[in-house]
Amino acid sequence: MDSSSCTNNTNTNNNKKKKKKKKRGSCYCMILPPHPTPSKKNKSGKAALLHLKPLISTSESSSHSSISISLEPNRPFTIGRSTRHCNLVFDDRRVSNQHCFILFDASLLKLYLLDGSSLNGVFVNGVRIGKPEELSAGDEVLLICAKNQCLCCSRLRIGFIILSIVFENNVEEDMLVVQACSNNRKINKRIVPYNPIIGRANSLLTRCRNILQSHDPILHLCDAAIYNDNTTDISSLNSLSKENNAPHFDGVVQNIPCCNFVPPPGKNFYLNRLEFMHHTPLSHHPVVSLLELLYPVESLSRLFIATFTSDILWFLSYCEIPFHLPVTIACHNTERCWSSGPDKRSSIPYPEFPNLVVVYPPFPEAIAFGKDCKKQGIACHHPKLLVLQRQDSIRVIITSANLVANQWNRVTNTVWWQDFPRTSSPDYSSLFSHIYHGNTNKDSKPDFAAQLAGFMALLLTDVPSQAHWIVELTKYDFGGAKGHLIASVPGIHSDRVPSMIETMQSLPANQAFSVKFLGLVEASVVGLSHLFRTAADSNGAQLKKLAAFLRKSCEKACGVLEILLIRNKNVPADANAVSVFVPNPNEFSKGDCMQLGFLPRNVAKWVSPLWDIGFFRFSGYVCPKEALAGALGRNSVKVQLILHVSQGPHFQDISRMMQPEHVISLCSLIASVRRCSGLWRLQEVLGQYRWPESLESDFIYGASSIGSSMNSQFLAAFSAASGKRSLQSFESEESDPEWGCWSASQESKCPSIRIIYPTIERVKNACNGILPSKRVLCFSERTWQRLRTANILHDAVPHPHNRVGHPMHVKVARRRFQSKMDAPSSGWVYCGSHNFSAAAWGRPISNSGGQANRLDKGNSSLGLRLHICNYELGIIFIFPPTETKGDNGENCTNLDDVVLPYVVPAPKYGFKDRPATMQAMREALAELTKQEREKFAEIIATEEMVEEILDEEEEAIEETSYAVEEKEDEKAYAEQLWSQVDSSQSC
């Protein structure tokens, strides 16, 4: 914006005739009488006259007429962008609605400047203020920035210079008597003339005095302050009238948000601080701001952010991100995320920030509508994650707020974070610690690091320049994590890998887990039918030999065929080529084997560098029936190959021997290692506990979006993943893990979960009406009609009370068990980015064949496959039913100490209640009167709400087959290798 305009709205009703408007870009104001008579409320008769020179030009030489402002004691003079709430208006979108306040303390005859709800800060003489700052003549006040490093143009100054301050009093005192400017009326005044040097000196003296009086002067020098520290003792500031020109001002002196130290929540979460709250001290329900989470920005080494919607320019300016700081932002982009070209995966959008890289994570074709990627389904990159790396620690932040100003300042969101210390040496084994279906691997560690690394690697796998993030995570100790990460990754996930693990665990040690096992990777075999085509094997001898090998392997290995991988280092077509062989089960030691084909190019690309240097060992397993079908060429479906990853001879030397190409390969490996996702991850974490079903007191899920696939099947699947079982069979000794598992038929008869979602009346009665909620809420009318008879909807009443009337964007679930006697309650609490939908958690598919049928009543609620559409990330806090102590014996937060962001128990929907569906909100907007429309006109025009607007209807994705076919480029790659590799070579 090239220029702004400034308006003085003081005494609007008495001076409408004197208001003169000029063209946009100039300064226009309401001219006041030079010496206004104090109002009747001003019993002391004291007043202050402030002369300002606006700074709203792009050049130092531009001049503007001064403005005279009359200030009464204890009544804040509001400065900002809102024409309804402010006395002095600066028409610039970077100025907040109520940016700051000027207060006159009549007892001390001093003026103080307070930061209001500013997004870009308030600066006095180039220094951002925290606590109230005394103003002097000559002070320069800026509303946008005070540093040349700021994102906005340093030549554009928006604010004012204080020319003089005049204190008036009707009582005769020993003061200077001067002549009035307009009416020749003599009054008693004390004038502080304009003197820039004296003004700056007074400001510096004030700051020095505050520093010396603080408990921690060094911390104060860095603009830091602890809650309740260095608060100015001014009684009048704490007793302001609530009936003033700034209705949201609470009259309490607070510190700037980025200067507060806020302790991490542990097994709990905070809510974000809304702009009207200012910066109150910690209370029973603590709050935190984005600035506090990042403070101090100067100490950051790197910054990683994953979000759905984003306003990057706002973030850079608001948080004062340095130009040189490496910043990686993964966000959703409709075109780039679905592009097949890896070159579309990243961009450097701002030349001024050369180290800022925007990443667009890929989506697999399998989750599009059919195979038409142009339709793209309903999938989105939806997590809200921040990783702040510092030299001595790393902070992981999981929130429900996207990277936009509105969601951090005007919409309720949850925030959790924890700081993890740096280790003495990198621990690469932490990237592979994980649990499979509740069975902890021997010598395994908590899997927080592995889950975090796996999720981040998936987002960065196509952006080699950002692969270093995975290496950086190994430098910190995540062993003390307070919760378990719950990630969702788009795709059609198969339950086959865990079953293959169980099969391989039954094999002799020398066949499978003879070395330190790290993980499994789903890959495939390409070019398998080459040797067995009619032209190459006219008499079928090769095919018969392969069939004999496969048959014997099935007999010896419980249906799992172990294959051999051989490096082909001297192949012109690809120096990373890896051949796949089937050994003769009877003569394995003699080297008798047959070649099936090769690893795909994109897999061999990262397998070979890691294998060649000795960091990892790779072996593999295939299904004999699939291999034989592929050799016969009966279909073009890929033959799945499960890579077994274990430690190599130089695994312990990774940090010493690592080269740039290995960093990229390691990121690809971590991204490819199989981990449970969505509902299966929920089951993996919660399935380790035996929950006391008879003591369940509530099971609730509050979200800003309710999926249109919501039905008894999905509700049963979510409950089953959460560990819910039928009371009739809960005490059974049956060994079948599915015995007593919660089913869809049980869910229909006895609903297990209460859904918390606001009614349309609650949304209509919000502070700013329907518009803010319309941008964050999503619930289809069709889903409501299907769920209304289930009687499971409850109204979302914000908690604490001061958040009532403001939109909620939280996604919080809790299952609570009331313990006997006086023992603490047990259960778990989830918070994060998952809305209550199949798109976020996954839609279970029970079929074992190719048909994508829905779940049958007799099948497991969690299915054999899981169809997930979105990237999601959250954290779950567990309060076990037997103990409430941590791993080290230290006391943990009690479940009942976790205060939810909505009232519990939530009021049940009445007969006439209706949720705030998209249709209901559209109808309510259409019913607004002309006067109401004008009331919200300013909100519509000035507030840039870039929120997540999800599809109203989640269309069920019906495919004829979930099998993945071999692509033409993969076939061409295999044929190239076959032409250059001797098929008769020995393994």
Secondary structure, DSSP 8 states (H G I E B T S, - for coil): -----EEE-TTTTT-GGGB----TTSB--B---SS----TT-TT--EEEEEEEEE--SSTT-----EEEEE-BT--EEEES-TTT-SEEE--TTS-TT-EEEEEETTTTEEEEEE-S-SS--EETTEE--S-EE--TT-EEESS-SSTTSSS-TT---EEEEEEEEEE-SS--S--EE--SSS---EEEEEE---HHHHHHHHHHHHHHHHHHSS-HHHHHTT---TTSS----GGGGG--SSSS-TT--------GGG------SSS-EEE--GGGTT----SS-EE-HHHHH--GGG-SEEEEE-SSB-HHHHHHHTT--TTS-EEEE---TTGGG-S-GGGSEE---TT-TTEEEE-----GGGSBTTBTTT-TT--B---EEEEE-SSEEEEEEES--BSHHHHHTSB-EEEEEEEEB-SS--GGGGG--EETTEE-TT---SHHHHHHHHHHHHHTT-GGGTHHHHHHTTB--TT-SSEEEEE-SEEEETHHHHHHHHHHTS-TTTSSSS-EEEEEEEEEBSTTGGGSTTT-TT-HHHHHHHHHHHHHHHHTTT-EEEEEEE-TT-TT-TT-EEEEEE-TTSGGGT-EEEEEE--HHHHHHHHHHHHTTSEEEEEEE-HHHHHHHHHT---B-EEEEEEEEE-TTGGGHHHH--HHHHHHHHHHHHHB----HHHHHHHHHTTS---GGGEEEEEEE-SEE-TT-SHHHHHHHHHHTT-B-HHHHT-----TTTTB--HHHHHHS---EEE--BHHHHHTSTT-SHHHHTT-EE-HHHHHHHGGGT-EE---BSSGGGTTS-B---EEEEEE--STT---EEEEEEES--BSHHHH-EEE--SSS------TTS-TT-SEEEE-SBEEEEEEEE-SS--B-TTS-B---GGGS--SB-SS--B--TT--B--HHHHHHHHHT--HHHHHHTHHHHHH---------S-------S----B--HHHHHHHHHHHHHS-TT---
